[in-house]
Amino acid sequence: MKLRHFGIGAVVLSMSAPVQAQGINEDVRCFLLSTGFARAAKAEDSRRASALTGAFYLGRLDGRISRPALIAAIRRHGSGMPTSQAAPIMRACAARAGVAEGQIEAAAKQAKIPG
């Protein structure tokens, strides 16, 4: 029983290291891009995917940064960027959220191991 909990804990710790590697500024940039793409997208699938990506980054930011620091980060990234840069960065943000989702799903499956 204790060994199983240790195994689950090890999985959670091992998956948290890569997810935590991205800094707050990058999370703010991904959040702002995601919300912008969600508003601008014409296709429902794109809107939904962008909104889900934004929710991932909102969750990462919640409680990790003070209000003044958040305001400063938004000002740094909120002035916009060239369209040629926005799409590749958004794809990277969405891919990162997808990796985190996969890691959480794998941990959840592993947590249900009988015994």
Backbone as ProteinMPNN parsed JSONL, in Angstrom:
{"seq_chain_A": "MKLRHFGIGAVVLSMSAPVQAQGINEDVRCFLLSTGFARAAKAEDSRRASALTGAFYLGRLDGRISRPALIAAIRRHGSGMPTSQAAPIMRACAARAGVAEGQIEAAAKQAKIPG", "coords_chain_A": {"N_chain_A": [[0.828, -1.192, 0.0], [1.856, 1.335, 0.918], [3.999, 1.484, -0.801], [2.743, 1.73, -3.267], [1.606, 4.291, -3.028], [3.956, 5.742, -2.851], [4.971, 5.298, -5.41], [3.029, 6.59, -6.974], [3.391, 9.182, -6.037], [6.019, 9.601, -6.912], [5.636, 9.603, -9.676], [4.039, 11.888, -9.973], [5.82, 13.863, -9.025], [7.888, 13.585, -10.895], [6.629, 14.343, -13.224], [6.041, 16.965, -12.709], [8.333, 18.508, -12.81], [9.181, 19.2, -15.59], [6.934, 20.685, -16.288], [6.962, 22.845, -14.57], [9.119, 24.251, -15.455], [8.807, 26.397, -17.232], [8.733, 29.912, -17.168], [7.063, 32.632, -15.404], [6.692, 34.887, -17.05], [6.584, 33.725, -19.604], [4.319, 32.163, -19.275], [2.392, 34.171, -18.949], [2.551, 35.371, -21.463], [1.67, 33.225, -23.076], [-0.916, 32.914, -22.045], [-2.1, 35.408, -22.739], [-1.872, 35.326, -25.557], [-3.438, 33.051, -26.066], [-6.008, 33.848, -25.2], [-6.43, 35.941, -26.953], [-6.373, 34.597, -29.449], [-8.572, 32.945, -29.031], [-10.646, 34.772, -29.039], [-10.464, 35.824, -31.607], [-10.634, 33.734, -33.416], [-12.336, 32.126, -36.075], [-13.348, 29.626, -36.557], [-15.091, 27.2, -34.679], [-13.78, 25.007, -33.425], [-11.137, 25.943, -33.275], [-11.499, 28.176, -31.654], [-12.358, 26.935, -29.296], [-10.138, 25.271, -28.669], [-8.167, 27.214, -28.275], [-9.284, 28.601, -26.107], [-9.252, 26.585, -24.147], [-6.504, 26.211, -23.911], [-5.837, 28.718, -22.926], [-7.138, 28.553, -20.451], [-5.573, 26.622, -19.199], [-3.138, 28.044, -18.861], [-4.054, 30.151, -17.297], [-4.669, 28.777, -14.958], [-2.065, 28.007, -14.275], [-0.976, 30.471, -13.648], [-2.505, 31.458, -11.549], [-2.258, 32.347, -8.257], [0.515, 32.207, -8.279], [1.78, 34.566, -8.706], [2.117, 37.977, -7.806], [-0.324, 40.627, -7.77], [0.705, 43.231, -8.654], [3.033, 42.339, -10.019], [1.875, 40.733, -11.968], [0.425, 42.638, -13.43], [2.572, 44.144, -14.444], [3.804, 42.188, -16.048], [1.776, 41.691, -17.909], [1.671, 44.186, -19.132], [4.193, 44.176, -20.343], [3.905, 42.15, -22.261], [1.497, 42.655, -23.426], [1.344, 44.511, -25.454], [1.253, 43.515, -27.918], [2.345, 41.579, -30.788], [4.139, 40.819, -33.802], [2.169, 39.248, -36.324], [3.394, 37.153, -37.63], [4.986, 36.052, -35.673], [3.202, 35.374, -33.67], [1.525, 33.104, -34.277], [3.34, 30.775, -34.409], [4.297, 30.829, -31.753], [1.934, 30.509, -30.333], [1.228, 27.932, -31.164], [3.296, 26.501, -29.91], [2.686, 27.049, -27.237], [0.182, 25.781, -27.02], [0.948, 23.158, -27.556], [2.56, 22.63, -25.356], [0.68, 22.759, -23.288], [-0.808, 20.557, -24.057], [1.028, 18.469, -23.634], [1.26, 18.562, -20.852], [-1.365, 17.881, -20.194], [-1.421, 15.244, -21.142], [0.465, 14.065, -19.418], [-0.835, 14.297, -16.967], [-3.125, 12.763, -17.444], [-1.884, 10.254, -17.796], [-0.823, 9.848, -15.241], [-3.183, 9.74, -13.805], [-4.328, 7.403, -14.817], [-2.43, 5.57, -13.951], [-2.746, 5.814, -11.232], [-5.014, 4.363, -10.718], [-4.37, 1.725, -10.544], [-5.023, -1.534, -9.521], [-4.69, -3.056, -6.245]], "CA_chain_A": [[0.0, 0.0, 0.0], [2.722, 2.513, 0.973], [4.807, 1.484, -2.005], [1.912, 2.251, -4.36], [1.524, 5.746, -2.853], [5.26, 6.271, -3.205], [5.045, 5.269, -6.872], [2.176, 7.671, -7.488], [4.089, 10.434, -5.713], [7.176, 9.727, -7.799], [5.133, 9.985, -10.997], [3.615, 13.291, -9.895], [7.02, 14.695, -8.932], [8.646, 13.544, -12.143], [5.936, 15.087, -14.27], [5.936, 18.379, -12.377], [9.565, 19.228, -13.119], [9.154, 19.894, -16.865], [5.82, 21.618, -16.349], [7.33, 24.027, -13.807], [10.293, 24.88, -16.037], [8.461, 27.633, -17.912], [8.607, 31.023, -16.244], [5.811, 33.381, -15.335], [6.548, 35.731, -18.239], [6.145, 32.886, -20.718], [2.928, 31.793, -18.998], [1.564, 35.348, -19.251], [2.516, 35.506, -22.926], [0.801, 32.172, -23.607], [-2.288, 33.227, -21.653], [-2.583, 36.522, -23.561], [-2.046, 34.833, -26.926], [-4.572, 32.121, -26.097], [-7.272, 34.585, -25.117], [-6.558, 36.673, -28.216], [-6.744, 33.644, -30.488], [-9.94, 32.476, -28.754], [-11.577, 35.835, -29.454], [-10.365, 36.115, -33.036], [-10.832, 32.547, -34.252], [-13.643, 32.014, -36.729], [-13.8, 28.232, -36.43], [-15.428, 26.824, -33.295], [-12.725, 24.148, -32.892], [-9.987, 26.795, -32.947], [-11.894, 28.973, -30.484], [-12.387, 26.042, -28.127], [-8.757, 24.863, -28.351], [-7.48, 28.392, -27.723], [-9.846, 28.868, -24.775], [-8.735, 25.558, -23.233], [-5.099, 26.535, -23.679], [-5.852, 29.869, -22.023], [-7.52, 28.09, -19.107], [-4.386, 25.962, -18.65], [-2.187, 29.064, -18.408], [-4.689, 30.865, -16.182], [-4.443, 27.928, -13.793], [-0.654, 28.076, -13.903], [-0.671, 31.784, -13.085], [-3.284, 31.715, -10.34], [-1.568, 32.136, -6.994], [1.976, 32.177, -8.431], [2.321, 35.887, -9.01], [1.379, 39.058, -7.155], [-1.071, 41.487, -8.704], [1.586, 44.186, -9.346], [3.906, 41.633, -10.962], [1.03, 40.317, -13.081], [0.159, 43.838, -14.229], [3.81, 44.455, -15.165], [4.0, 41.173, -17.097], [0.777, 41.938, -18.954], [2.123, 45.368, -19.881], [5.335, 43.777, -21.177], [3.494, 41.29, -23.369], [0.184, 43.037, -23.921], [1.371, 45.484, -26.548], [1.11, 42.795, -29.18], [3.532, 41.082, -31.479], [3.834, 40.591, -35.217], [1.385, 38.045, -36.612], [4.313, 36.082, -38.024], [5.505, 35.441, -34.446], [2.112, 34.935, -32.792], [1.051, 31.748, -34.576], [4.255, 29.739, -33.922], [4.341, 30.838, -30.286], [0.672, 29.918, -29.88], [1.334, 26.478, -31.357], [4.164, 25.981, -28.852], [1.914, 27.125, -25.988], [-0.835, 24.728, -27.054], [1.639, 21.873, -27.454], [2.987, 22.483, -23.961], [-0.528, 22.424, -22.523], [-1.15, 19.181, -24.416], [1.963, 17.572, -22.944], [0.848, 18.536, -19.438], [-2.601, 17.105, -20.129], [-1.05, 13.84, -21.306], [1.124, 13.617, -18.198], [-1.855, 14.175, -15.921], [-3.93, 11.589, -17.798], [-1.08, 9.057, -17.522], [-0.761, 9.701, -13.79], [-4.521, 9.322, -13.343], [-4.465, 5.98, -15.165], [-1.534, 4.817, -13.082], [-3.289, 5.859, -9.867], [-6.123, 3.412, -10.624], [-3.852, 0.36, -10.562], [-5.554, -2.276, -8.362], [-3.742, -3.795, -5.451]], "C_chain_A": [[0.874, 1.259, 0.0], [3.576, 2.624, -0.287], [4.025, 2.054, -3.186], [1.809, 3.767, -4.244], [2.854, 6.41, -3.203], [5.411, 6.339, -4.718], [4.227, 6.378, -7.502], [2.841, 9.018, -7.234], [5.279, 10.669, -6.617], [6.753, 10.153, -9.193], [4.747, 11.464, -10.998], [4.828, 14.207, -9.836], [7.793, 14.708, -10.244], [7.947, 14.322, -13.242], [5.881, 16.569, -13.963], [7.191, 19.149, -12.749], [9.519, 19.898, -14.489], [8.048, 20.934, -16.946], [6.168, 22.917, -15.635], [8.465, 24.815, -14.453], [9.991, 26.211, -16.715], [8.226, 28.734, -16.891], [7.272, 31.745, -16.351], [5.615, 34.252, -16.573], [6.066, 34.936, -19.444], [4.694, 32.452, -20.526], [1.988, 32.955, -19.305], [1.442, 35.514, -20.76], [1.578, 34.465, -23.532], [-0.66, 32.441, -23.257], [-2.858, 34.337, -22.539], [-2.805, 36.087, -25.009], [-3.271, 33.935, -27.037], [-5.902, 32.855, -26.067], [-7.498, 35.394, -26.39], [-6.983, 35.772, -29.358], [-8.174, 33.144, -30.281], [-10.971, 33.51, -29.205], [-11.618, 36.005, -30.969], [-10.702, 34.93, -33.939], [-12.243, 32.5, -34.821], [-14.218, 30.611, -36.584], [-14.007, 27.886, -34.959], [-14.34, 25.96, -32.665], [-11.504, 24.962, -32.472], [-10.278, 27.647, -31.722], [-11.82, 28.14, -29.221], [-10.97, 25.646, -27.7], [-7.978, 26.027, -27.729], [-7.981, 28.71, -26.324], [-9.34, 27.852, -23.752], [-7.259, 25.797, -22.913], [-4.992, 27.72, -22.723], [-6.202, 29.477, -20.598], [-6.344, 27.381, -18.432], [-3.42, 26.999, -18.086], [-2.768, 29.93, -17.298], [-4.476, 30.081, -14.889], [-2.993, 27.952, -13.333], [-0.317, 29.4, -13.231], [-1.356, 32.037, -11.743], [-2.479, 31.367, -9.09], [-0.054, 32.126, -7.08], [2.59, 33.559, -8.538], [1.465, 36.947, -8.313], [0.67, 39.903, -8.209], [-0.162, 42.514, -9.393], [2.511, 43.518, -10.362], [3.121, 41.161, -12.182], [0.74, 41.491, -14.008], [1.394, 44.2, -15.06], [4.05, 43.464, -16.306], [3.008, 41.366, -18.234], [1.178, 43.145, -19.779], [3.28, 45.031, -20.809], [4.883, 43.03, -22.425], [2.215, 41.747, -24.053], [0.179, 44.003, -25.078], [1.268, 44.827, -27.908], [2.441, 42.342, -29.736], [3.154, 40.875, -32.931], [3.097, 39.263, -35.404], [2.292, 36.871, -36.961], [4.903, 35.371, -36.805], [4.398, 34.819, -33.605], [1.703, 33.483, -33.035], [2.033, 30.665, -34.115], [4.337, 29.673, -32.398], [3.071, 30.205, -29.734], [0.695, 28.408, -30.051], [2.189, 25.849, -30.268], [3.444, 25.989, -27.501], [0.885, 25.998, -25.918], [-0.194, 23.348, -26.92], [2.074, 21.613, -26.02], [1.813, 22.121, -23.066], [-0.945, 20.985, -22.803], [-0.25, 18.16, -23.745], [1.566, 17.448, -21.473], [-0.422, 17.716, -19.266], [-2.303, 15.613, -20.232], [-0.39, 13.27, -20.059], [0.113, 13.411, -17.067], [-2.739, 12.964, -16.189], [-3.182, 10.297, -17.487], [-0.996, 8.808, -16.023], [-2.104, 9.215, -13.243], [-4.755, 7.845, -13.645], [-3.63, 5.119, -14.228], [-2.08, 4.773, -11.643], [-4.394, 4.838, -9.666], [-5.67, 1.956, -10.65], [-4.369, -0.382, -9.322], [-4.423, -2.892, -7.541], [-3.288, -3.099, -4.28]], "O_chain_A": [[0.666, 2.154, -0.819], [3.842, 3.723, -0.774], [4.582, 2.778, -4.011], [1.912, 4.467, -5.251], [2.882, 7.499, -3.778], [5.921, 7.325, -5.25], [4.67, 7.03, -8.447], [2.854, 9.888, -8.104], [5.529, 11.796, -7.044], [7.423, 10.968, -9.826], [5.093, 12.2, -11.922], [4.864, 15.226, -10.526], [8.299, 15.754, -10.652], [8.606, 14.902, -14.104], [5.69, 17.369, -14.878], [7.111, 20.354, -12.985], [9.8, 21.094, -14.562], [8.211, 21.96, -17.607], [5.717, 23.986, -16.048], [8.744, 25.94, -14.038], [10.864, 27.078, -16.762], [7.588, 28.507, -15.863], [6.473, 31.502, -17.256], [4.503, 34.35, -17.092], [5.235, 35.415, -20.216], [3.928, 32.38, -21.488], [0.907, 32.749, -19.857], [0.353, 35.767, -21.274], [0.776, 34.791, -24.408], [-1.545, 32.22, -24.083], [-3.978, 34.217, -23.036], [-3.815, 36.442, -25.617], [-4.047, 34.045, -27.986], [-6.818, 32.524, -26.821], [-8.631, 35.519, -26.854], [-7.853, 36.136, -30.149], [-8.907, 32.942, -31.249], [-12.042, 33.155, -29.696], [-12.668, 36.292, -31.543], [-11.023, 35.12, -35.112], [-13.217, 32.8, -34.13], [-15.433, 30.435, -36.5], [-13.193, 28.239, -34.105], [-14.004, 26.152, -31.496], [-10.906, 24.695, -31.429], [-9.419, 27.822, -30.857], [-11.288, 28.58, -28.202], [-10.642, 25.682, -26.514], [-7.223, 25.84, -26.774], [-7.189, 29.052, -25.445], [-9.033, 28.215, -22.617], [-6.824, 25.605, -21.777], [-4.156, 27.724, -21.819], [-5.629, 30.005, -19.645], [-6.143, 27.524, -17.226], [-2.937, 26.854, -16.963], [-2.023, 30.396, -16.436], [-4.142, 30.657, -13.853], [-2.722, 27.921, -12.133], [0.533, 29.447, -12.342], [-0.824, 32.759, -10.9], [-2.074, 30.22, -8.901], [0.611, 32.043, -6.048], [3.811, 33.698, -8.466], [0.242, 36.824, -8.243], [1.028, 39.885, -9.387], [-0.244, 42.661, -10.612], [2.749, 44.062, -11.44], [3.635, 41.184, -13.3], [0.802, 41.353, -15.23], [1.275, 44.525, -16.242], [4.453, 43.858, -17.4], [3.369, 41.219, -19.402], [1.039, 43.132, -21.003], [3.349, 45.536, -21.929], [5.411, 43.25, -23.515], [1.888, 41.276, -25.142], [-0.88, 44.293, -25.636], [1.205, 45.507, -28.932], [3.508, 42.678, -29.223], [1.972, 40.768, -33.257], [3.38, 38.283, -34.716], [1.99, 35.727, -36.625], [5.282, 34.204, -36.899], [4.635, 33.838, -32.901], [1.552, 32.718, -32.083], [1.6, 29.705, -33.478], [4.436, 28.589, -31.823], [3.129, 29.444, -28.768], [0.23, 27.679, -29.174], [1.851, 24.783, -29.754], [3.576, 25.051, -26.716], [0.736, 25.344, -24.885], [-0.736, 22.471, -26.247], [1.963, 20.489, -25.529], [1.939, 21.271, -22.184], [-1.383, 20.275, -21.898], [-0.716, 17.099, -23.331], [1.543, 16.347, -20.922], [-0.548, 16.948, -18.312], [-2.871, 14.811, -19.491], [-0.651, 12.127, -19.682], [0.213, 12.449, -16.305], [-3.066, 12.218, -15.266], [-3.773, 9.347, -16.973], [-1.09, 7.661, -15.584], [-2.153, 8.386, -12.334], [-5.315, 7.12, -12.822], [-4.076, 4.067, -13.771], [-1.881, 3.788, -10.932], [-4.683, 4.479, -8.524], [-6.497, 1.051, -10.767], [-4.177, 0.084, -8.199], [-3.352, -3.205, -8.061], [-2.475, -3.63, -3.523]]}, "name": "protein", "num_of_chains": 1, "seq": "MKLRHFGIGAVVLSMSAPVQAQGINEDVRCFLLSTGFARAAKAEDSRRASALTGAFYLGRLDGRISRPALIAAIRRHGSGMPTSQAAPIMRACAARAGVAEGQIEAAAKQAKIPG"}
